[in-house]
Amino acid sequence: MLEIPHIRTHQQQVVQGLQKRGIAGAEQLIEELLEYDQQRKDTQTKLDNLKANSNAQAKKIGQLMKQGKKVEADKLKVQVGSQKSQLKTLEAELKIVTNRRDEILFKIPNIPHPSVPKGNSDADNKVESEHGKVPVLHDGAVPHWDLIKKYDIIDFELGTKVTGAGFPIYKGKGARLQRALINYFLDQASEAGYGEVIPPHLVNEASGFGTGQLPDKDGQMYHAQEDGLYLIPTAEVPITNIYRDVIVDEASLPIKHVGYTPCFRREAGAWGAQVRGLNRLHQFDKVEIVQIQHPDKSYETLEEMCKHVQGLLESLELPYRVLRLCSGDLGFTSALTFDMEVYSAAQKRWLEVSSVSNFETFQANRMKLRFKNSDNKKRLAHTLNGSALALPRIVAALLENNQTPDGIKVPKVLQSYTGFDIID
């Protein structure tokens, strides 16, 4: 979340950032937030002063009793009793104004980086670059949802039987390809200096709040209500929350982690041809890279993480492009996001396979993730994360782009992982 002192000292800048995101009534929203925060401060001051006065009088009562001045002590006891009632009233008022302030604050998204283009939807995202050559497919080439049936490598019908729509079962060479991609992505991240972790696949509410999924995406997450736990929508949530309420040493930055997890998303309202087959699932596999970095170096790190993802796509010989997300398509917690999309030759469309984002201090402020510098002062760290990579659309593009009349060729970098060079 945004820092209130920053909002107060950069009010116009914050309002303009929210307006760029298309937030209606941004100016009134910020004014209301700051008004509640001022009420909170004033109430807290009254409460603290009354507590100090009450404590001083209580101490004086003890002194008077020792001196045998019972009448005077009894008079003070009456005053102290009256103050206790006032304290309860002020404590209740403080809770109310703090909750009202926080209700507004928790719903305010991050402020876009100045380089974020203004726009309303993904149609306004800026294409930064395109790489690779789009393959020319043979006559009779088909989309991946037909290929997986032909070669019996992924079964949607069986997944629907076992669980429901959007939960496919990978079989035979399809399962081995999936495992090969996961291991390859993990190995490449390890070589790039990321420490591997295997996090839980469920998180508590505090973790969901820490990285900004709650309350923003409450309806999109699977919720085990009896236990108060949520199935993770991405490994970003458990990995980043490892450092919730932690103060790290400046010398330890950057902290780099990679983790593979299944991801679970309800995707409520998703429909149409664009979500057919592997294009959108309720459960899918993803390898995630996460960094905790010094604020002065986070944008340099963002570029480094984007290059890592691009290197993976190039090694898989997939044509791809890099998009700078516009303000209308930017995630709630992000200050700047780059999407990587691969070209799906049979579908003749671009498919998003990675988002790499810098959240600046937004997540760190929610999690109280700080670092201690050489002057022993505490500052909020910057957090970043990226898909490296999400598997379903990578698999879709690999199947479609590498299909031949004799089978589907496996990229060279994966053959030592799969143990085969063609799916036939």
C-alpha positions in Angstrom: 0.0 0.0 0.0 1.0 3.6 -0.4 2.7 5.3 2.5 0.5 8.0 4.1 3.4 10.4 4.7 4.3 10.2 1.0 0.6 10.8 0.1 0.5 13.8 2.3 3.6 15.4 1.0 3.0 14.4 -2.7 -0.8 14.7 -2.8 -1.1 16.2 -6.3 1.3 13.6 -7.7 -0.6 10.8 -6.1 -4.0 12.1 -7.4 -2.6 12.4 -10.9 -1.3 8.9 -10.8 -4.7 7.5 -9.7 -6.4 9.6 -12.4 -3.9 8.1 -15.0 -5.2 4.7 -13.8 -8.8 5.9 -14.5 -9.8 6.0 -10.8 -13.0 8.1 -10.6 -13.0 10.8 -7.9 -9.3 10.3 -7.1 -9.0 13.8 -5.6 -11.9 13.4 -3.3 -10.7 9.9 -2.3 -7.3 11.2 -1.2 -8.8 14.1 0.6 -11.1 11.8 2.5 -8.2 9.5 3.3 -6.1 12.3 4.7 -9.0 13.7 6.7 -9.5 10.4 8.4 -5.8 10.1 9.0 -5.8 13.6 10.6 -8.7 12.6 12.8 -6.8 9.5 13.8 -3.8 11.6 14.7 -5.8 14.1 16.7 -7.7 11.3 18.6 -4.5 9.5 19.3 -3.0 12.7 20.7 -6.0 13.2 23.0 -5.8 9.6 24.1 -2.1 9.8 24.8 -2.5 13.0 26.8 -5.4 11.7 28.8 -3.5 8.4 29.6 -0.5 10.4 30.7 -2.6 12.6 33.0 -4.5 9.7 34.4 -1.3 7.8 35.1 0.1 10.9 36.9 -3.0 11.3 39.0 -2.9 7.6 39.9 0.6 8.0 41.1 -0.4 11.1 43.1 -3.2 9.2 44.7 -0.6 6.7 46.1 1.5 9.5 47.4 -1.5 11.2 49.1 -2.5 7.9 50.8 1.0 7.5 52.1 0.8 11.0 53.5 -2.5 10.2 55.2 -4.5 12.7 53.0 -7.3 10.3 52.3 -9.9 13.1 51.5 -7.7 14.5 48.8 -6.9 11.1 47.5 -10.6 10.2 47.3 -11.3 13.3 45.2 -8.6 12.3 42.7 -10.0 8.8 42.6 -13.3 10.2 41.3 -11.5 12.2 38.6 -9.5 9.1 37.6 -12.7 7.1 37.4 -14.3 9.7 35.1 -11.2 9.7 32.9 -11.4 5.9 32.5 -14.8 6.4 30.8 -13.3 9.1 28.6 -10.4 6.8 27.7 -12.9 4.1 26.6 -14.7 6.6 24.4 -11.5 7.9 22.8 -10.3 4.3 22.2 -13.6 3.5 20.4 -13.3 6.7 18.3 -9.7 5.9 17.4 -10.7 2.4 16.3 -13.5 3.8 14.1 -11.5 6.5 12.3 -8.5 4.1 11.9 -10.7 1.5 10.3 -12.3 4.0 8.0 -8.9 5.3 6.9 -7.7 1.8 6.3 -10.7 0.8 4.3 -9.9 3.6 1.9 -6.1 3.1 2.0 -6.3 -0.7 1.3 -8.3 -0.1 -1.9 -6.0 2.4 -3.4 -3.7 0.9 -6.1 0.0 1.6 -6.6 1.0 4.8 -8.5 2.2 4.1 -12.1 5.8 4.8 -12.9 6.2 7.9 -15.2 7.1 5.6 -18.1 3.7 3.8 -18.0 1.7 4.9 -21.0 -1.8 6.1 -20.4 -4.6 3.8 -21.6 -7.8 2.1 -20.8 -7.2 -1.6 -21.7 -4.7 -4.1 -23.1 -5.4 -2.6 -26.5 -3.4 0.5 -25.3 -0.3 -1.5 -24.2 2.9 -0.4 -25.9 4.9 -2.9 -28.0 8.5 -2.4 -27.0 10.1 -4.9 -29.3 9.5 -8.1 -31.4 11.9 -11.0 -31.7 12.2 -14.2 -33.7 10.6 -15.4 -36.9 6.9 -16.5 -37.0 6.9 -20.1 -38.4 5.1 -21.0 -41.6 3.1 -24.1 -40.8 2.4 -27.0 -43.2 -1.0 -27.4 -44.8 -3.5 -29.1 -42.4 -1.8 -27.6 -39.3 -4.2 -27.4 -36.4 -4.5 -25.6 -33.0 -3.1 -27.2 -29.9 -6.5 -28.4 -28.6 -6.6 -30.7 -31.7 -3.0 -31.8 -31.4 -3.3 -32.9 -27.8 -6.2 -35.2 -28.8 -4.3 -36.5 -31.8 -1.3 -37.5 -29.7 -3.2 -38.2 -26.5 -0.9 -36.0 -24.3 -3.4 -33.8 -22.4 -7.0 -34.9 -21.5 -9.5 -32.1 -20.7 -12.5 -34.5 -20.6 -10.8 -36.7 -17.9 -9.9 -33.6 -15.9 -13.5 -32.4 -16.0 -14.6 -35.8 -14.8 -12.1 -35.8 -11.9 -12.4 -32.1 -10.9 -14.1 -29.8 -13.4 -13.5 -27.6 -16.4 -10.1 -26.0 -16.5 -8.3 -28.8 -14.7 -6.6 -30.9 -17.4 -4.7 -34.1 -16.9 -1.3 -34.4 -18.6 -0.4 -37.9 -19.9 2.6 -39.7 -21.3 4.8 -37.4 -23.3 2.6 -34.4 -22.4 3.4 -35.0 -18.7 7.1 -35.5 -19.4 7.2 -32.3 -21.5 5.5 -30.4 -18.6 8.1 -31.8 -16.1 10.9 -31.0 -18.5 9.9 -27.4 -18.8 9.6 -27.0 -15.1 13.1 -28.5 -14.5 14.6 -26.5 -17.3 13.2 -23.2 -16.0 14.4 -23.9 -12.5 17.9 -24.9 -13.6 18.2 -21.7 -15.7 17.1 -19.5 -12.7 19.5 -21.3 -10.4 22.3 -20.6 -12.9 21.3 -16.9 -12.8 21.7 -16.8 -9.0 18.2 -17.5 -7.8 17.9 -19.7 -4.7 15.2 -22.3 -5.1 12.4 -22.7 -2.6 9.4 -25.0 -2.4 6.7 -22.9 -0.7 3.3 -24.0 0.6 0.4 -24.0 -2.0 -2.0 -22.4 0.5 -1.5 -19.1 2.4 -3.2 -17.3 5.2 -5.1 -14.0 4.9 -2.1 -12.0 6.2 0.0 -13.3 3.3 -2.7 -12.6 0.8 -2.9 -9.0 2.1 0.9 -8.6 2.2 1.4 -9.0 -1.5 -1.9 -7.3 -2.4 -4.1 -10.1 -3.6 -6.5 -9.3 -0.7 -8.8 -7.6 -0.6 -8.4 -6.7 -4.3 -8.7 -10.2 -5.8 -10.7 -11.9 -3.1 -13.3 -13.3 -5.5 -10.7 -14.6 -7.9 -9.0 -16.8 -5.3 -10.1 -20.3 -4.1 -10.9 -19.9 -0.4 -10.9 -22.8 2.1 -13.2 -20.8 4.4 -13.3 -23.3 7.3 -9.5 -23.0 7.7 -9.2 -19.4 6.6 -6.6 -20.4 3.9 -6.4 -19.5 0.2 -5.0 -21.5 -2.7 -2.2 -19.5 -4.2 -2.8 -17.7 -7.5 1.0 -17.5 -8.0 4.2 -18.4 -6.1 4.8 -14.7 -5.7 2.5 -14.8 -2.7 4.2 -17.4 -0.4 7.8 -16.6 -1.6 7.6 -12.8 -1.0 5.8 -13.3 2.3 8.8 -15.2 3.6 10.1 -11.7 4.4 6.9 -10.3 6.0 7.8 -8.5 9.2 11.5 -9.0 8.5 14.3 -6.5 8.6 17.1 -7.5 6.3 20.7 -6.2 6.2 21.5 -3.9 3.2 24.5 -6.1 2.4 22.1 -9.1 1.8 20.4 -7.3 -1.1 19.4 -8.4 -3.6 17.6 -11.4 -2.3 16.7 -13.7 -5.2 14.4 -16.7 -5.1 12.8 -19.0 -7.6 10.0 -21.5 -7.0 7.8 -23.8 -8.9 4.2 -24.2 -7.9 0.8 -25.0 -9.3 -1.3 -21.9 -9.4 -5.1 -21.7 -8.8 -7.4 -19.0 -10.2 -11.1 -19.0 -10.4 -11.0 -16.8 -13.5 -14.7 -15.8 -12.9 -16.3 -14.4 -16.1 -13.7 -15.9 -18.5 -15.3 -17.1 -21.7 -14.9 -17.2 -25.5 -12.5 -18.6 -28.0 -9.6 -16.8 -26.5 -9.8 -19.1 -23.4 -10.0 -22.4 -25.3 -7.7 -25.3 -24.6 -4.6 -24.3 -22.6 -5.1 -20.6 -23.1 -6.8 -20.2 -19.7 -7.0 -22.7 -16.9 -8.1 -22.8 -13.3 -5.0 -24.8 -12.3 -1.7 -24.4 -14.1 2.1 -24.7 -13.4 4.4 -21.8 -13.2 8.0 -21.1 -12.3 8.3 -17.7 -10.5 11.3 -15.5 -9.9 11.2 -13.0 -7.0 13.7 -10.3 -5.9 13.9 -8.1 -2.9 16.1 -5.1 -3.9 17.5 -1.8 -2.8 15.2 1.1 -4.0 18.1 2.7 -5.9 18.6 -0.5 -8.0 15.2 -1.9 -8.5 14.6 -0.6 -12.1 18.0 -2.0 -13.1 16.9 -5.3 -11.6 13.6 -5.1 -13.5 15.5 -4.9 -16.8 17.7 -7.8 -15.7 14.7 -10.0 -14.9 13.1 -9.1 -18.3 16.2 -10.2 -20.1 16.2 -13.5 -18.1 12.7 -14.3 -19.4 13.6 -13.2 -22.9 16.6 -15.6 -22.8 14.3 -18.5 -21.9 12.0 -17.7 -24.9 14.9 -17.4 -27.3 16.3 -20.7 -26.1 12.9 -22.3 -26.8 13.0 -20.8 -30.3 9.7 -19.1 -29.8 8.8 -15.8 -31.5 7.9 -13.2 -28.9 7.3 -9.6 -28.2 7.7 -7.3 -25.2 4.9 -5.1 -24.0 4.9 -2.2 -21.6 1.5 -2.3 -19.9 -0.6 0.8 -20.0 -2.2 2.4 -16.9 -5.5 0.7 -17.5 -4.0 -2.8 -17.8 -1.6 -2.4 -14.9 -2.0 -4.7 -11.9 -3.3 -3.3 -8.6 0.1 -3.5 -6.9 2.5 -2.8 -9.8 4.3 0.5 -10.6 5.6 -0.9 -13.9 5.0 -4.2 -15.7 6.4 -5.7 -18.9 4.5 -8.6 -20.5 6.2 -11.2 -22.7 3.9 -12.7 -25.4 4.7 -15.6 -27.7 3.2 -16.0 -31.1 0.9 -19.0 -31.5 1.1 -19.9 -35.2 -2.0 -22.1 -35.5 -4.2 -19.7 -33.6 -2.5 -16.7 -35.3 -2.4 -14.6 -32.1 -0.1 -13.5 -29.4 -0.3 -15.3 -26.0 0.9 -13.8 -22.7 3.4 -16.1 -21.0 5.1 -13.8 -18.5 4.6 -10.6 -16.5 7.6 -9.0 -14.9 6.8 -6.2 -12.4 8.4 -3.7 -10.0 6.1 -3.0 -7.0 8.5 -0.5 -5.5 7.5 -0.1 -1.8 3.8 -1.0 -2.2 4.1 -4.7 -1.1 6.9 -4.0 1.3 4.8 -1.4 3.2 2.0 -3.9 3.6 4.4 -6.6 4.8 6.6 -4.3 6.8 9.6 -5.6 4.8 12.5 -3.3 5.6 16.3 -3.2 5.3 18.8 -1.7 7.7 21.5 0.4 6.0 25.0 1.3 7.1 23.7 4.2 9.3 21.5 1.7 11.1 18.4 3.4 9.6 15.4 1.3 8.4 13.9 1.8 5.0 11.3 -0.1 3.0 12.7 -2.4 0.4 11.5 -2.8 -3.2 9.9 -6.1 -4.4 9.9 -7.5 -7.9 8.6 -10.7 -9.4 8.2 -12.3 -12.8 6.9 -15.5 -14.5 9.8 -17.5 -15.8 7.7 -19.0 -17.1 4.0 -19.9 -17.0 3.6 -23.2 -18.7 0.2 -23.6 -20.4 0.6 -21.1 -23.2 4.3 -22.0 -23.6 3.1 -25.6 -24.2 0.4 -24.4 -26.6 2.9 -22.4 -28.7 5.5 -25.2 -28.6 2.9 -27.7 -29.8 1.5 -25.5 -32.5 4.7 -23.9 -33.8 6.7 -27.1 -33.9 4.1 -29.4 -35.5 5.0 -31.3 -38.7 3.2 -34.0 -40.7 5.3 -36.5 -38.8 4.8 -35.2 -35.3 5.7 -32.4 -32.9 9.4 -31.5 -32.6 10.9 -30.8 -29.2 13.3 -27.8 -28.9 16.9 -28.9 -28.5 17.3 -27.4 -25.1 14.5 -29.6 -23.7 15.6 -32.9 -25.3 17.9 -33.9 -22.5 15.1 -33.2 -20.1 12.3 -35.0 -22.0 14.4 -38.0 -23.2 12.8 -37.7 -26.7 13.0 -35.3 -29.6 9.5 -35.7 -31.1 6.0 -36.3 -30.0 4.4 -38.8 -32.4 
